[in-house]
Amino acid sequence: MQNQLIDLLVTGLIDTLLMVGSSAILAFLIGLPLAILLVISSEHGIYPSKGINQSLGWIVNVTRSVPFLILMVALIPLTRWIVGTSYGVWAAVVPLTLAATPFFARIAEVSLREVDHGLIEAAQAIGCNRKQIIWHVLLPEALPGIVAGFTVTLVTMINSSAIAGAIGAGGLGDIAYRYGYQRFDMHIMLAVIVVLVILVMLVQAAGDTISAQLDKRKI
């Protein structure tokens, strides 16, 4: 019985890692450029554009305001069109990505906005163009905050993956729901909770460590 429980938890953990890992990569690749666009297109940005900034801000705010469970159900047709099914690990990647992207974009935007404007003015004074300012001033200076924000995003995605698992996406949430809740097996429920807590603690610790190492202000 114990070996079966371990096998079940290992399978669920692998599914959760695949689900969250794939979604996190996509959310980072989409969310960071989105955050940069929001910052540089603002009124005091290096590419000021009120129309672009307000449009992007509206899209981000609307997407963030939809609860994950509702978003997942609403995206079933899109999910089925992209991955060919609305159930399973890969089906959960679509709503997880769309939920995490605007969340991460806003956190990264805050980090980018906190970059000392004097550094940007200094870079302009020595002849740096706007692309060079983005790559050599904004991103390096904001990197510790971006990493910390991405860590928070990962933790949120782990929580959302448990919700997704409870409605057919697989992973630890599916195990907790099918074996723990429906069969009233508290041992499995508690085991899943312990695994999720350990996973979140490891992710948070790794993110905090990397962020601290990147923070030049603490050197």
N, C-alpha and C positions, 0 to 999 in steps of 0.2 A: 504493500500500500504506500509506504514511504517512497519507494523508488518511482512508483507511478506519479505521485505528487511532484517529485523533483523533475521528472520528464515533462510533466504538464507545465510546470513553472518555467522551465528552460525554453520550451517551445513558445510559450506566451511571451517571454522576455525577448526572444529573437524576433518575433513578429512585431513587438512594440518598438524595438530598436530599428527595424527596417522601416516601419511606418513613420516614426518620428525623424529618423536620420534622413530619409529621402525628402520629407517635407521641409525639414530644417535647411537643407542645402538649397532647395528651390526658393524658400522664403528669404534666405540670405542673398541669393543672387538677384532676386527681384526687389527685395525691400531696401537694400543699401543704395542702389541707384535711384530708387524712388525718394529716399531720404535726401540724397544729394540734390536731386531736382527741386525738392521742396525748399531747401536752404538757399540754393543759388538763384532761384527764381523769386525769392521774397523781395520785399521793398528795398532792403539794404544788402541784397545779395550781389554777386558779381555778374549774374545774368538776370536782372530784374524783369519779371513778366507777371503782371497782376493776373491776367487771364489763365496762364498755365498754373500758377500757384494756387489760385482759388479752385480751379477744376480738379487738380490733384488732391488738394485738401478735402474737397467735398467727397471724392471717391473713397479716400482713406477713412474719413469719418463715418460714412454710411456703412462701409464694410465692417468697421470695428464695432458698430452699434448693434449688429445682428448677433444674437446668442449662437454659440457654436452648434448646438443641437438643431436649431431651426435652420441655420445655414447649411448643415449637412443634408437635411431632408430636402431643402429647396434646390440643392445642387445635384440631386440624384440624376436628372436627365443629362446634365453636363458630364457628370462622372461616368455614366454609362457610355456616353459618346466618346470620351477620351480613353478609358481603360477597358471598355467592353462589358463592365459589370458594375453593379452598385453595392456589392458585398465583398468583403475580404480586405486584406491588408492594403493592397494597391489602390483599391477604391477609396480608402480613407485618406490617401495622399492628397487628393484634389481639394476636399474641404479643409483639411489641416493646413495646406499651403495657403489657401485663400484667406483663412482666418489668421494665420501667423504673420503673413506678409505686411499688412497695414499696422499690426501691433508692433512689429520690429521696426518698421519704417519710422513710426512716431518716436520710438525710443532713440533710434540712431539720429533722427533729426535733432533731438534735444542735445545730444552729445556734439553734433556738428555746429549747432548754434552757439555752444559755450566756448568755442575756440576764440581766443583773444583776437579781436578785430585789428589790434595793432600789428599782429604778425602778418595779417593779410595785407595791410597797408605797407608794411616793410617789404614784403615780397613784390608788391606792385612797384614800389620805389626803385627796386634794383632791376626792374625790367621783366619780371615773370609774367607770362601770359595767363589767361584764366584756367586753362587746362593744367598748367604747372602748379597753380595755386591749389587746385583741387587735389592733385596727386601728391604734392610735396609739402603742403601746409595743412589743409583741412583734414584729410584722412589720417595722416600720421599723428596729429595732435589730438584728434577725437578717438583714436583707436582704442585706448583703454575703456572709455565709456561705451563704445560700440560693442566691444567684447562682453562687457558687463551686461549690456542690454540684450545681447544675443543669448547670454546665459539665462536671463529671466524669461526670454521667449521660449527657450528649450524646456524649461520647467513648466511653463504654461502649456506647451504642446504635449508634454507627458500627461498632464492632467486631462487635456482634451482627448488624447488617444484612449484613455480609459473610458470616457463617455462614448467615443466612437465604437470601442470594442463591445460595449453593452448593447449596441443596436446592429451588430453583425459585422463589424470590421475586423474582428479577431484581436489577438494580443492579450495582455493581462486583464484588460477590462472585460473581455469576453469570458475569460476563465472565472473571474469574480462573479459575473452575472449568472452564467450557466451552472457552474458547479457550487458556487458559494451561496448565491441568493435563491435561485430556483430550487436547489436541492437542500437548502438550509444547512449547508456544511460550513460552520464557522471556522474550522481549521483551514480550509482552502481560502476563505475570505481573508483571514488574518495573515496567511502566508503571502497572498497577493499584496496586501497592504505593506507588509515588511519589505518585499522586493521593490515596490514602488518608492517607498521612503528611502531605501538605500540608493536606488538609482538617482533620485532627485538630489540626495546629499552628495553623491559622487560628481554629478554634473555641476552643481553649485560650487563645490570645492575646486574643481578643475577650472571653471570659469573665473573664480575669484583669484586663483593663483596666476593664471595667464594675464588677467587684467592688471594685477599688481606689478607683475614683471614688466609690462609694457608702459606703466605710468612713470614717465620721466621725472615728474614732480617729487617722487619718493626716493629718487636716486641721490 
